[in-house]
Amino acid sequence: MLPDLGKYVVPVLSAYGAMIILAGGLVLASLKSAKDSKKTLAKLEQKRKAKSND
């Protein structure tokens, strides 16, 4: 399945591994940011509704 990389097998596979780890980290950071943004938006909407009811 893998092509013959010869002496470059370690650097190439290390690069793939690093890319997978970094991409996974970006996905997790994006999901956390979205979750935090939803919480902030919900709080702001509650404050706005409370002000409009007064």
PDB file of N, CA, C, O and CB in Angstrom:
ATOM      1  N   MET A   1       0.824  -1.187   0.000  1.00  0.00           N
ATOM      2  CA  MET A   1       0.000   0.000   0.000  1.00  0.00           C
ATOM      3  C   MET A   1       0.874   1.259   0.000  1.00  0.00           C
ATOM      4  O   MET A   1       0.611   2.177  -0.777  1.00  0.00           O
ATOM      5  CB  MET A   1      -0.941  -0.007   1.210  1.00  0.00           C
ATOM      6  N   LEU A   2       1.885   1.328   0.831  1.00  0.00           N
ATOM      7  CA  LEU A   2       2.776   2.487   0.846  1.00  0.00           C
ATOM      8  C   LEU A   2       3.787   2.376  -0.279  1.00  0.00           C
ATOM      9  O   LEU A   2       4.319   1.297  -0.543  1.00  0.00           O
ATOM     10  CB  LEU A   2       3.495   2.613   2.204  1.00  0.00           C
ATOM     11  N   PRO A   3       4.050   3.492  -0.941  1.00  0.00           N
ATOM     12  CA  PRO A   3       5.107   3.452  -1.959  1.00  0.00           C
ATOM     13  C   PRO A   3       6.473   3.309  -1.272  1.00  0.00           C
ATOM     14  O   PRO A   3       6.623   3.627  -0.092  1.00  0.00           O
ATOM     15  CB  PRO A   3       5.070   4.740  -2.853  1.00  0.00           C
ATOM     16  N   ASP A   4       7.441   2.836  -2.018  1.00  0.00           N
ATOM     17  CA  ASP A   4       8.786   2.678  -1.477  1.00  0.00           C
ATOM     18  C   ASP A   4       9.414   4.061  -1.337  1.00  0.00           C
ATOM     19  O   ASP A   4       9.741   4.697  -2.339  1.00  0.00           O
ATOM     20  CB  ASP A   4       9.660   1.753  -2.387  1.00  0.00           C
ATOM     21  N   LEU A   5       9.583   4.528  -0.111  1.00  0.00           N
ATOM     22  CA  LEU A   5      10.124   5.856   0.136  1.00  0.00           C
ATOM     23  C   LEU A   5      11.620   5.826   0.410  1.00  0.00           C
ATOM     24  O   LEU A   5      12.260   6.873   0.515  1.00  0.00           O
ATOM     25  CB  LEU A   5       9.407   6.496   1.295  1.00  0.00           C
ATOM     26  N   GLY A   6      12.166   4.641   0.525  1.00  0.00           N
ATOM     27  CA  GLY A   6      13.601   4.500   0.745  1.00  0.00           C
ATOM     28  C   GLY A   6      14.049   5.189   2.009  1.00  0.00           C
ATOM     29  O   GLY A   6      13.477   4.974   3.078  1.00  0.00           O
ATOM     30  N   LYS A   7      15.064   6.011   1.893  1.00  0.00           N
ATOM     31  CA  LYS A   7      15.630   6.670   3.065  1.00  0.00           C
ATOM     32  C   LYS A   7      14.753   7.820   3.578  1.00  0.00           C
ATOM     33  O   LYS A   7      15.040   8.387   4.632  1.00  0.00           O
ATOM     34  CB  LYS A   7      17.013   7.191   2.738  1.00  0.00           C
ATOM     35  N   TYR A   8      13.697   8.166   2.852  1.00  0.00           N
ATOM     36  CA  TYR A   8      12.831   9.282   3.251  1.00  0.00           C
ATOM     37  C   TYR A   8      11.599   8.843   4.035  1.00  0.00           C
ATOM     38  O   TYR A   8      10.729   9.664   4.326  1.00  0.00           O
ATOM     39  CB  TYR A   8      12.393  10.043   2.031  1.00  0.00           C
ATOM     40  N   VAL A   9      11.514   7.565   4.378  1.00  0.00           N
ATOM     41  CA  VAL A   9      10.313   7.057   5.030  1.00  0.00           C
ATOM     42  C   VAL A   9      10.046   7.755   6.366  1.00  0.00           C
ATOM     43  O   VAL A   9       8.902   8.102   6.661  1.00  0.00           O
ATOM     44  CB  VAL A   9      10.436   5.557   5.246  1.00  0.00           C
ATOM     45  N   VAL A  10      11.080   7.962   7.167  1.00  0.00           N
ATOM     46  CA  VAL A  10      10.884   8.583   8.480  1.00  0.00           C
ATOM     47  C   VAL A  10      10.441  10.043   8.346  1.00  0.00           C
ATOM     48  O   VAL A  10       9.459  10.422   8.984  1.00  0.00           O
ATOM     49  CB  VAL A  10      12.179   8.500   9.306  1.00  0.00           C
ATOM     50  N   PRO A  11      11.111  10.878   7.552  1.00  0.00           N
ATOM     51  CA  PRO A  11      10.651  12.272   7.449  1.00  0.00           C
ATOM     52  C   PRO A  11       9.252  12.408   6.850  1.00  0.00           C
ATOM     53  O   PRO A  11       8.468  13.251   7.285  1.00  0.00           O
ATOM     54  CB  PRO A  11      11.624  13.067   6.615  1.00  0.00           C
ATOM     55  N   VAL A  12       8.942  11.578   5.854  1.00  0.00           N
ATOM     56  CA  VAL A  12       7.627  11.686   5.212  1.00  0.00           C
ATOM     57  C   VAL A  12       6.528  11.262   6.182  1.00  0.00           C
ATOM     58  O   VAL A  12       5.523  11.958   6.321  1.00  0.00           O
ATOM     59  CB  VAL A  12       7.572  10.821   3.929  1.00  0.00           C
ATOM     60  N   LEU A  13       6.710  10.133   6.849  1.00  0.00           N
ATOM     61  CA  LEU A  13       5.691   9.677   7.789  1.00  0.00           C
ATOM     62  C   LEU A  13       5.595  10.609   8.995  1.00  0.00           C
ATOM     63  O   LEU A  13       4.511  10.786   9.549  1.00  0.00           O
ATOM     64  CB  LEU A  13       5.995   8.250   8.250  1.00  0.00           C
ATOM     65  N   SER A  14       6.701  11.201   9.404  1.00  0.00           N
ATOM     66  CA  SER A  14       6.672  12.181  10.497  1.00  0.00           C
ATOM     67  C   SER A  14       5.877  13.423  10.079  1.00  0.00           C
ATOM     68  O   SER A  14       5.119  13.981  10.872  1.00  0.00           O
ATOM     69  CB  SER A  14       8.115  12.581  10.912  1.00  0.00           C
ATOM     70  N   ALA A  15       6.057  13.840   8.847  1.00  0.00           N
ATOM     71  CA  ALA A  15       5.312  14.998   8.354  1.00  0.00           C
ATOM     72  C   ALA A  15       3.813  14.707   8.313  1.00  0.00           C
ATOM     73  O   ALA A  15       3.000  15.550   8.692  1.00  0.00           O
ATOM     74  CB  ALA A  15       5.810  15.400   6.958  1.00  0.00           C
ATOM     75  N   TYR A  16       3.453  13.511   7.852  1.00  0.00           N
ATOM     76  CA  TYR A  16       2.034  13.136   7.860  1.00  0.00           C
ATOM     77  C   TYR A  16       1.485  13.103   9.280  1.00  0.00           C
ATOM     78  O   TYR A  16       0.387  13.595   9.538  1.00  0.00           O
ATOM     79  CB  TYR A  16       1.833  11.770   7.190  1.00  0.00           C
ATOM     80  N   GLY A  17       2.247  12.525  10.194  1.00  0.00           N
ATOM     81  CA  GLY A  17       1.804  12.462  11.589  1.00  0.00           C
ATOM     82  C   GLY A  17       1.620  13.841  12.189  1.00  0.00           C
ATOM     83  O   GLY A  17       0.628  14.104  12.869  1.00  0.00           O
ATOM     84  N   ALA A  18       2.588  14.731  11.934  1.00  0.00           N
ATOM     85  CA  ALA A  18       2.487  16.094  12.456  1.00  0.00           C
ATOM     86  C   ALA A  18       1.283  16.818  11.861  1.00  0.00           C
ATOM     87  O   ALA A  18       0.590  17.557  12.560  1.00  0.00           O
ATOM     88  CB  ALA A  18       3.773  16.879  12.160  1.00  0.00           C
ATOM     89  N   MET A  19       1.038  16.605  10.575  1.00  0.00           N
ATOM     90  CA  MET A  19      -0.106  17.254   9.927  1.00  0.00           C
ATOM     91  C   MET A  19      -1.415  16.775  10.540  1.00  0.00           C
ATOM     92  O   MET A  19      -2.322  17.575  10.766  1.00  0.00           O
ATOM     93  CB  MET A  19      -0.099  16.979   8.414  1.00  0.00           C
ATOM     94  N   ILE A  20      -1.519  15.483  10.809  1.00  0.00           N
ATOM     95  CA  ILE A  20      -2.746  14.950  11.409  1.00  0.00           C
ATOM     96  C   ILE A  20      -2.961  15.522  12.803  1.00  0.00           C
ATOM     97  O   ILE A  20      -4.080  15.886  13.163  1.00  0.00           O
ATOM     98  CB  ILE A  20      -2.694  13.417  11.471  1.00  0.00           C
ATOM     99  N   ILE A  21      -1.891  15.601  13.587  1.00  0.00           N
ATOM    100  CA  ILE A  21      -1.996  16.149  14.946  1.00  0.00           C
ATOM    101  C   ILE A  21      -2.388  17.627  14.895  1.00  0.00           C
ATOM    102  O   ILE A  21      -3.266  18.058  15.643  1.00  0.00           O
ATOM    103  CB  ILE A  21      -0.657  15.976  15.712  1.00  0.00           C
ATOM    104  N   LEU A  22      -1.749  18.402  14.024  1.00  0.00           N
ATOM    105  CA  LEU A  22      -2.062  19.832  13.932  1.00  0.00           C
ATOM    106  C   LEU A  22      -3.481  20.074  13.416  1.00  0.00           C
ATOM    107  O   LEU A  22      -4.190  20.944  13.921  1.00  0.00           O
ATOM    108  CB  LEU A  22      -1.055  20.533  13.019  1.00  0.00           C
ATOM    109  N   ALA A  23      -3.887  19.308  12.421  1.00  0.00           N
ATOM    110  CA  ALA A  23      -5.254  19.460  11.896  1.00  0.00           C
ATOM    111  C   ALA A  23      -6.274  19.092  12.968  1.00  0.00           C
ATOM    112  O   ALA A  23      -7.299  19.761  13.108  1.00  0.00           O
ATOM    113  CB  ALA A  23      -5.460  18.577  10.635  1.00  0.00           C
ATOM    114  N   GLY A  24      -6.003  18.050  13.713  1.00  0.00           N
ATOM    115  CA  GLY A  24      -6.900  17.667  14.806  1.00  0.00           C
ATOM    116  C   GLY A  24      -6.983  18.755  15.863  1.00  0.00           C
ATOM    117  O   GLY A  24      -8.059  19.037  16.391  1.00  0.00           O
ATOM    118  N   GLY A  25      -5.842  19.367  16.172  1.00  0.00           N
ATOM    119  CA  GLY A  25      -5.830  20.465  17.133  1.00  0.00           C
ATOM    120  C   GLY A  25      -6.641  21.655  16.650  1.00  0.00           C
ATOM    121  O   GLY A  25      -7.344  22.289  17.438  1.00  0.00           O
ATOM    122  N   LEU A  26      -6.550  21.963  15.364  1.00  0.00           N
ATOM    123  CA  LEU A  26      -7.341  23.062  14.814  1.00  0.00           C
ATOM    124  C   LEU A  26      -8.836  22.773  14.887  1.00  0.00           C
ATOM    125  O   LEU A  26      -9.635  23.661  15.185  1.00  0.00           O
ATOM    126  CB  LEU A  26      -6.935  23.331  13.372  1.00  0.00           C
ATOM    127  N   VAL A  27      -9.206  21.530  14.613  1.00  0.00           N
ATOM    128  CA  VAL A  27     -10.616  21.151  14.694  1.00  0.00           C
ATOM    129  C   VAL A  27     -11.115  21.300  16.132  1.00  0.00           C
ATOM    130  O   VAL A  27     -12.186  21.858  16.368  1.00  0.00           O
ATOM    131  CB  VAL A  27     -10.823  19.697  14.196  1.00  0.00           C
ATOM    132  N   LEU A  28     -10.332  20.798  17.088  1.00  0.00           N
ATOM    133  CA  LEU A  28     -10.736  20.906  18.496  1.00  0.00           C
ATOM    134  C   LEU A  28     -10.821  22.360  18.945  1.00  0.00           C
ATOM    135  O   LEU A  28     -11.748  22.735  19.663  1.00  0.00           O
ATOM    136  CB  LEU A  28      -9.754  20.144  19.390  1.00  0.00           C
ATOM    137  N   ALA A  29      -9.860  23.180  18.526  1.00  0.00           N
ATOM    138  CA  ALA A  29      -9.888  24.602  18.886  1.00  0.00           C
ATOM    139  C   ALA A  29     -11.103  25.295  18.280  1.00  0.00           C
ATOM    140  O   ALA A  29     -11.714  26.145  18.928  1.00  0.00           O
ATOM    141  CB  ALA A  29      -8.600  25.299  18.421  1.00  0.00           C
ATOM    142  N   SER A  30     -11.457  24.946  17.060  1.00  0.00           N
ATOM    143  CA  SER A  30     -12.626  25.542  16.407  1.00  0.00           C
ATOM    144  C   SER A  30     -13.915  25.141  17.121  1.00  0.00           C
ATOM    145  O   SER A  30     -14.806  25.967  17.320  1.00  0.00           O
ATOM    146  CB  SER A  30     -12.689  25.121  14.929  1.00  0.00           C
ATOM    147  N   LEU A  31     -14.006  23.874  17.502  1.00  0.00           N
ATOM    148  CA  LEU A  31     -15.199  23.417  18.212  1.00  0.00           C
ATOM    149  C   LEU A  31     -15.335  24.110  19.567  1.00  0.00           C
ATOM    150  O   LEU A  31     -16.438  24.487  19.963  1.00  0.00           O
ATOM    151  CB  LEU A  31     -15.156  21.897  18.400  1.00  0.00           C
ATOM    152  N   LYS A  32     -14.218  24.280  20.278  1.00  0.00           N
ATOM    153  CA  LYS A  32     -14.251  24.968  21.571  1.00  0.00           C
ATOM    154  C   LYS A  32     -14.656  26.424  21.390  1.00  0.00           C
ATOM    155  O   LYS A  32     -15.451  26.956  22.166  1.00  0.00           O
ATOM    156  CB  LYS A  32     -12.880  24.879  22.268  1.00  0.00           C
ATOM    157  N   SER A  33     -14.113  27.061  20.372  1.00  0.00           N
ATOM    158  CA  SER A  33     -14.448  28.459  20.107  1.00  0.00           C
ATOM    159  C   SER A  33     -15.930  28.613  19.776  1.00  0.00           C
ATOM    160  O   SER A  33     -16.575  29.557  20.231  1.00  0.00           O
ATOM    161  CB  SER A  33     -13.592  29.007  18.958  1.00  0.00           C
ATOM    162  N   ALA A  34     -16.465  27.694  18.991  1.00  0.00           N
ATOM    163  CA  ALA A  34     -17.890  27.745  18.640  1.00  0.00           C
ATOM    164  C   ALA A  34     -18.753  27.565  19.888  1.00  0.00           C
ATOM    165  O   ALA A  34     -19.768  28.243  20.050  1.00  0.00           O
ATOM    166  CB  ALA A  34     -18.233  26.658  17.591  1.00  0.00           C
ATOM    167  N   LYS A  35     -18.350  26.659  20.757  1.00  0.00           N
ATOM    168  CA  LYS A  35     -19.106  26.421  21.994  1.00  0.00           C
ATOM    169  C   LYS A  35     -19.092  27.675  22.872  1.00  0.00           C
ATOM    170  O   LYS A  35     -20.125  28.069  23.414  1.00  0.00           O
ATOM    171  CB  LYS A  35     -18.519  25.211  22.771  1.00  0.00           C
ATOM    172  N   ASP A  36     -17.919  28.297  23.010  1.00  0.00           N
ATOM    173  CA  ASP A  36     -17.808  29.518  23.805  1.00  0.00           C
ATOM    174  C   ASP A  36     -18.637  30.647  23.196  1.00  0.00           C
ATOM    175  O   ASP A  36     -19.274  31.412  23.921  1.00  0.00           O
ATOM    176  CB  ASP A  36     -16.339  29.945  23.922  1.00  0.00           C
ATOM    177  N   SER A  37     -18.632  30.752  21.882  1.00  0.00           N
ATOM    178  CA  SER A  37     -19.406  31.796  21.211  1.00  0.00           C
ATOM    179  C   SER A  37     -20.897  31.600  21.424  1.00  0.00           C
ATOM    180  O   SER A  37     -21.628  32.570  21.623  1.00  0.00           O
ATOM    181  CB  SER A  37     -19.093  31.815  19.721  1.00  0.00           C
ATOM    182  N   LYS A  38     -21.352  30.357  21.384  1.00  0.00           N
ATOM    183  CA  LYS A  38     -22.775  30.085  21.624  1.00  0.00           C
ATOM    184  C   LYS A  38     -23.170  30.482  23.036  1.00  0.00           C
ATOM    185  O   LYS A  38     -24.249  31.039  23.243  1.00  0.00           O
ATOM    186  CB  LYS A  38     -23.089  28.600  21.389  1.00  0.00           C
ATOM    187  N   LYS A  39     -22.305  30.202  24.020  1.00  0.00           N
ATOM    188  CA  LYS A  39     -22.601  30.584  25.402  1.00  0.00           C
ATOM    189  C   LYS A  39     -22.674  32.095  25.535  1.00  0.00           C
ATOM    190  O   LYS A  39     -23.581  32.620  26.181  1.00  0.00           O
ATOM    191  CB  LYS A  39     -21.542  30.021  26.359  1.00  0.00           C
ATOM    192  N   THR A  40     -21.724  32.799  24.926  1.00  0.00           N
ATOM    193  CA  THR A  40     -21.705  34.254  24.994  1.00  0.00           C
ATOM    194  C   THR A  40     -22.949  34.844  24.333  1.00  0.00           C
ATOM    195  O   THR A  40     -23.562  35.767  24.868  1.00  0.00           O
ATOM    196  CB  THR A  40     -20.437  34.804  24.328  1.00  0.00           C
ATOM    197  N   LEU A  41     -23.314  34.315  23.184  1.00  0.00           N
ATOM    198  CA  LEU A  41     -24.495  34.806  22.484  1.00  0.00           C
ATOM    199  C   LEU A  41     -25.757  34.565  23.311  1.00  0.00           C
ATOM    200  O   LEU A  41     -26.627  35.434  23.369  1.00  0.00           O
ATOM    201  CB  LEU A  41     -24.621  34.131  21.113  1.00  0.00           C
ATOM    202  N   ALA A  42     -25.869  33.414  23.943  1.00  0.00           N
ATOM    203  CA  ALA A  42     -27.038  33.126  24.770  1.00  0.00           C
ATOM    204  C   ALA A  42     -27.132  34.110  25.936  1.00  0.00           C
ATOM    205  O   ALA A  42     -28.218  34.586  26.267  1.00  0.00           O
ATOM    206  CB  ALA A  42     -26.982  31.681  25.295  1.00  0.00           C
ATOM    207  N   LYS A  43     -25.989  34.412  26.557  1.00  0.00           N
ATOM    208  CA  LYS A  43     -25.992  35.372  27.670  1.00  0.00           C
ATOM    209  C   LYS A  43     -26.409  36.759  27.194  1.00  0.00           C
ATOM    210  O   LYS A  43     -27.189  37.439  27.860  1.00  0.00           O
ATOM    211  CB  LYS A  43     -24.602  35.438  28.329  1.00  0.00           C
ATOM    212  N   LEU A  44     -25.888  37.176  26.042  1.00  0.00           N
ATOM    213  CA  LEU A  44     -26.245  38.495  25.514  1.00  0.00           C
ATOM    214  C   LEU A  44     -27.728  38.569  25.158  1.00  0.00           C
ATOM    215  O   LEU A  44     -28.375  39.591  25.386  1.00  0.00           O
ATOM    216  CB  LEU A  44     -25.396  38.823  24.282  1.00  0.00           C
ATOM    217  N   GLU A  45     -28.258  37.494  24.604  1.00  0.00           N
ATOM    218  CA  GLU A  45     -29.680  37.480  24.271  1.00  0.00           C
ATOM    219  C   GLU A  45     -30.537  37.541  25.523  1.00  0.00           C
ATOM    220  O   GLU A  45     -31.576  38.201  25.524  1.00  0.00           O
ATOM    221  CB  GLU A  45     -30.025  36.235  23.463  1.00  0.00           C
ATOM    222  N   GLN A  46     -30.122  36.864  26.591  1.00  0.00           N
ATOM    223  CA  GLN A  46     -30.874  36.927  27.847  1.00  0.00           C
ATOM    224  C   GLN A  46     -30.866  38.346  28.411  1.00  0.00           C
ATOM    225  O   GLN A  46     -31.889  38.836  28.888  1.00  0.00           O
ATOM    226  CB  GLN A  46     -30.287  35.943  28.877  1.00  0.00           C
ATOM    227  N   LYS A  47     -29.706  39.002  28.352  1.00  0.00           N
ATOM    228  CA  LYS A  47     -29.618  40.379  28.839  1.00  0.00           C
ATOM    229  C   LYS A  47     -30.509  41.301  28.018  1.00  0.00           C
ATOM    230  O   LYS A  47     -31.178  42.173  28.572  1.00  0.00           O
ATOM    231  CB  LYS A  47     -28.165  40.874  28.797  1.00  0.00           C
ATOM    232  N   ARG A  48     -30.522  41.116  26.696  1.00  0.00           N
ATOM    233  CA  ARG A  48     -31.335  41.945  25.824  1.00  0.00           C
ATOM    234  C   ARG A  48     -32.814  41.740  26.117  1.00  0.00           C
ATOM    235  O   ARG A  48     -33.580  42.703  26.152  1.00  0.00           O
ATOM    236  CB  ARG A  48     -31.034  41.638  24.359  1.00  0.00           C
ATOM    237  N   LYS A  49     -33.217  40.497  26.326  1.00  0.00           N
ATOM    238  CA  LYS A  49     -34.626  40.213  26.630  1.00  0.00           C
ATOM    239  C   LYS A  49     -35.001  40.789  27.979  1.00  0.00           C
ATOM    240  O   LYS A  49     -36.113  41.287  28.150  1.00  0.00           O
ATOM    241  CB  LYS A  49     -34.898  38.699  26.608  1.00  0.00           C
ATOM    242  N   ALA A  50     -34.089  40.729  28.946  1.00  0.00           N
ATOM    243  CA  ALA A  50     -34.373  41.277  30.276  1.00  0.00           C
ATOM    244  C   ALA A  50     -34.547  42.799  30.194  1.00  0.00           C
ATOM    245  O   ALA A  50     -35.408  43.362  30.870  1.00  0.00           O
ATOM    246  CB  ALA A  50     -33.237  40.915  31.271  1.00  0.00           C
ATOM    247  N   LYS A  51     -33.740  43.454  29.377  1.00  0.00           N
ATOM    248  CA  LYS A  51     -33.864  44.905  29.228  1.00  0.00           C
ATOM    249  C   LYS A  51     -35.161  45.284  28.512  1.00  0.00           C
ATOM    250  O   LYS A  51     -35.785  46.293  28.841  1.00  0.00           O
ATOM    251  CB  LYS A  51     -32.661  45.463  28.462  1.00  0.00           C
ATOM    252  N   SER A  52     -35.556  44.481  27.544  1.00  0.00           N
ATOM    253  CA  SER A  52     -36.774  44.826  26.807  1.00  0.00           C
ATOM    254  C   SER A  52     -38.027  44.577  27.652  1.00  0.00           C
ATOM    255  O   SER A  52     -39.071  45.175  27.394  1.00  0.00           O
ATOM    256  CB  SER A  52     -36.851  44.017  25.502  1.00  0.00           C
ATOM    257  N   ASN A  53     -37.933  43.710  28.647  1.00  0.00           N
ATOM    258  CA  ASN A  53     -39.071  43.433  29.532  1.00  0.00           C
ATOM    259  C   ASN A  53     -39.228  44.502  30.604  1.00  0.00           C
ATOM    260  O   ASN A  53     -40.296  44.618  31.204  1.00  0.00           O
ATOM    261  CB  ASN A  53     -38.908  42.068  30.189  1.00  0.00           C
ATOM    262  N   ASP A  54     -38.193  45.277  30.851  1.00  0.00           N
ATOM    263  CA  ASP A  54     -38.262  46.298  31.907  1.00  0.00           C
ATOM    264  C   ASP A  54     -39.023  47.508  31.508  1.00  0.00           C
ATOM    265  O   ASP A  54     -39.158  48.441  32.299  1.00  0.00           O
ATOM    266  CB  ASP A  54     -36.908  46.709  32.318  1.00  0.00           C
TER     267      ASP A  54
END
